[in-house]
Amino acid sequence: MSNPTITFIEVKGVETAQVVAGEGLPLLMLHGWGANISLLWPLAERLLPLGYKVYILDLPGFGQSALPPSAWSVFDYANFLLTYMDCHQLDKVYLFGHSFGGRLSLILGAQHPERFVKIVLADSAGVRSKAPLHIQIRTNFYRLIRNGLYRIGHRNLADSLRDWYGRRYGSADYKNSSGVMRETFVKVVNDDLLPYAARVKPPTFMFWGENDQDTPLWQGRLLEKTIPDAGLHVFRGAGHYSYLEQLADTVRIMDYFFKQA
């Protein structure tokens, strides 16, 4: 596998790392939370000789791109991507999104369907898991105490409680984030995007790992039922990076899906 040539472009004031390579159908590729260009390049490199011009970027706050100027929501990221497309004069593209990139793809496909020909999702985020009852009770009690401290002016104590709770009960993605990206993660992870999935208009195909522990297979099956024009392929034995574990099949199916009338 060759190393991609990374260049930089300023988008909305954010210095953004990108790879633009190949000739043919324009394909925008979005990585997952905590990932970067390197985890999409193996797929992109195999698509290039099949007639694609790939646009891969490190989303703000990841890889070699600068941090967003403040804590961003999924909608901020989606708007950033539309501006990125405008910078490259891309009126309409094919779209691939893995995990967090899939979350953004649901927003884009629902709010701006005219900008996307077809969408491929891999182990997409966007469906909220219902926590077990004991965790719901614990979380509600924590929020009650935290919000009460804020209301009576004990901000420092409330902030300390929030930090302790995050260290004790936060997910790995939360613990591995800091500053503006930790605040961004909190904004992003709490969004239930099923209402947006129901409004996605471009034809959509999904890959899912049978053993995905981060975005379990039931979420993929629910998205398949919710997105109006969607199909789902399950990779047996694969996990959250199913598209990399079954790279040859991913390339073959993606290419067929994108090029069929």
LINBELLIN-V681600 format. One record per helix or strand of 3 or more residues. SS is the DSSP state (h for helix, s for strand). FROM is the first residue (numbers start at 1). LEN is the number of residues. If there is no record, write none. Layout:
SS:FROM:LEN, SS:FROM:LEN
This chain:
s:7:5, s:14:9, s:25:6, h:38:11, s:52:6, h:74:14, s:93:6, h:100:12, h:113:3, s:116:7, h:133:19, h:155:15, h:172:4, h:179:11, h:194:4, s:203:7, h:217:10, s:230:6, h:242:4, h:247:13
